[in-house]
């Protein structure tokens, strides 16, 4: 399988100075996804930005796993609501110009 869109977990652990068990905990609660390809563990490169946010929350705000889960889910909901608001504002503009 082609692994060009994946980054090895071992590389992430050394780059971010975290343990594999910490990343496994994040996967257990659904914050990240770890993929097993040919007995090697990877993470999608598109998800590295989310991992970066999670690690900043842990380090800068000193949050535990449960706190990270709550804050991360709330931030995702805020992003979804902002996208919905933008969409509704654009639709409203269509009716205002009639």
N, C-alpha and C positions, 0 to 999 in steps of 0.2 A: 504494500500500500504506500502511496505517496505521502510523505510526511512534511512537505514543503510549507503547509499551512499550520504546522504544529511546532511547538517548542518543547524540548525535553524538560520534564519536571526537575531533573537534577540540575539543569542549567538555571532554571528559575530559582531553585533553592539557594544556589551559590550567589546568584545575582542579587537577590533580595535578602539574603542572609536569614532564611527561614528554614524550618525543618519540614521534612516530607509529612510528618504526622500532623503539622498545622494545616498543610494544604489538604490532607485527607479529611480533617475536621470540617474545613470549609466545604468540601465536596459533600460530606455527610449531611450538612444542613441545606445543601442546594445552592450555595453561592457561586461555586465554580464547578466545572466539569472536567474530570480527568479521564483521558482515553488510553486504553491499553492496546498498543500495536506491536505485535511480535515481541511480547514480554518486556516492552519498554513503555514507560508512562509518559504521556504528552498532554499538553493543554493547547487549545486552539489559540493562534496568535491574536485573533480578534478579541479574545477574552482577557488579554493581558492588561488592558486599560482598567477593567473592573477589578482585577487583582491588585493593581496599583492603588486604586481608591480604597480597597479593603485594608491594605497594609498601612496606608496613611491614617485611616481611622484608628487602627489598632495602636500605632506608634504615637501619633500626635494627640489623640483623644484618650489614649490608654483604655480602650474598650476591650471587653472580653468577647468571646465568640458570639454569645447571645446578643450583646449590645451591637456588635457589627451587623448581625443579621437584621435586627430591628431598624437600624439607621439605613442600611443599604436598601431594604425593602421600601422604607418610606421615601428615600430619594428616587427610587424607580417609579413610585406612584406619583410623586411630584412631577417628574419628567413626563409621564403619561398624561397627567392633567394639563401641563403646559402645552403639550402637543395638541390635545383636544381643544383647548382654549384658542390656540392659534388657528386651528382648522375652522372652528365656529366663527371666529372673527373674520376670516377670509370669506366664508359663506355669507355672513351678514353684509359685508361690503358689496357683494353682488346685488343684494336687494336694495341697498341704500342708493345706488346709482340709477335706479329705474325711474 
